[in-house]
Amino acid sequence: MTDAPTTAAHSHGVGPFIAAIDQGTTSSRCIVFDRDGRIVSVDQKEHQQIFPKPGWVEHDATEIWVNVQAVVAGAIEKAGITRDDIKAIGITNQRETTLLWDKKTGKPVHNAIVWQDTRTDALCKELGRNVGQDRFRRETGLPLASYFAGPKARWLLDNVEGLRERAESGDILFGTMDTWVIWNLTGGVNGGVHVTDVTNASRTLLMNLHSMEWDERICNSIGVPQQMLPEIRSSAEVYGEITGGALGDLLGGIPVASALGDQQAALFGQTCFAEGEAKSTYGTGTFMLINTADKAINSYSGLITTVGYRIGDQPAVYALEGSIAVTGALVQWMRDQMGLISTAAEIETLASSVEDNGGAYFVPAFSGLFAPYWRSDARGVIAGLTRYVTKAHIARAVLEATAWQTREIADAMKKDSGVEVTALKVDGGMTANNLLMQTLSDVLDAPVVRPMVAETTCLGAAYAAGLATGFWPDTEALRANWRRAAEWTPRMDAETREREYKQWLKAVERTMGWLDES
């Protein structure tokens, strides 16, 4: 049986529907889904990337809120539906991006500091004291790194004139982008709800993973007043209703019923509800998460311990997360900097024109190595070059780099949790590359599965909002909704796999120590 393509016309009047807002790093969008989890309409709008200094990245949160309102209105209009057709709205967001705003005026006190921003490097080293990166890991599951939200908030308090006094007197609100969007949707200065969910709170370095509350001792150590922090709630529950503003007229009274950080939303959208189920999102970089059930497993292998999701008052579900800095970005680099291909899709054709990598290995440590190494002194390397190697072999090595980096994270997950990745559900732009998907299956020695709806992040937010409002009865109904579009199974023999992996690890070693400590 094949699924008929869903068109807006085909969906009129067969509501109700669920809408999801995805407030991402480069754009905001809204997708309307039907009861089968199929896309009815989409609207999307990019926002400006602001780079005040090298390593600094900011967003204008006011521009983002204007865009969010526009894409919600746009998606509703494209679907040809009204608020009576919409049961609830859910939210997913770029994680760790940090904003402080004035409770009375609703105005941000500074641009949002984006997750990629590294201005808090020195502060994080200082906060590590004599312990280093692991100072708060036992409580938070996280290493002390510029990536997370808590130190970003501290930086703003230290660097915006008079801000700390205002924060301590209760006039300032802190939030990641989920919190900012929910506060504005539910009325903003007129009674907006100041909440975050457990997944986003688990990325601040301020939440205790075991109690699911802000950790008073850590907040004091990092220097963040607790009175500006939002209330921590589950990922699937009604936080409030849409009121006020342009959207109030359009969608007043609709419940705002979910929030999940983007990678956790993809885990949810891929219906990874059982221990050992894993998903990997292949974009510019790659994020792989494995469900570890009710266990917050401390990682000794370079992964992050995070909250996977929490439905209503059920116990939280934890996950281990591994991040790879450069996957899709390597294909872009081959296109834009090297000129070896003219479109991203061409890499598959080029790589397919040879049987193997010709002995070449490409480790794209352009900005150091992320999981499981966390080595900022590493830089990219192409190893094993001989005169035999052509650009087709290099193209193949580029695709293999994504596969081997995934394998390293899967191995780390097994080491930490004892849980083997039995099948990998994939999403993101790179999954259109069939050769890459086959290579992944070969090096993981496990099936790789791509779903029908590739927009798993939005789908996860929609699923969670639908569960919170009874649109879907339970997670079993969501599993039944999930459809596979394609599956790849391993074709590589064990001997080849082990030999190639050994070569890859040898190449990784060659990247380290390139930058001197100074």
ABEGO torsion letter per residue (X at the ends): XBBBBBBAAAABGAOBBBBBBBBBAABBBBBBBBAAGBBABBBBBBBBBBBABBGBBBBBAAAAAAAAAAAAAAAAAAAGBBAAABABBBBBBBBGBBBBBBAAAGBBABBBBBAABAAAAAAAAAAAEAAEAAAAAAAAGBBBBAABAAAAAAAAAAABBGAAAAAAAGABBBBBAAAAAAAAAAGEABGBBBBBBAAAAAAAGABBAAAGBBBAAAAAAAGBBAAABBBBBBABBBAEBBBEEAAAAAABGBBBABBBBAAAAAAAAAGBABBGBBBBBBBABBBBBBBAEABBBBBAAGBBBBBABBBEABBBBBBBBBBBABBAAAAAAAAAAAGABABAAAAAAAAAABABAGGBBBBBBAAEBBOAAGBAABBBBBBGBBAABBAAAAAAAAAAAAAAAAAAAAAAAAAAAGBBBABBBBBEAAAABAAAAAAAAAAAGBBBBBBABABAAAAAAAAAAAAAAGABABAAAAAAABBBABBBBBABBAAAAAAAAAAAAAAAAAABGABBAX
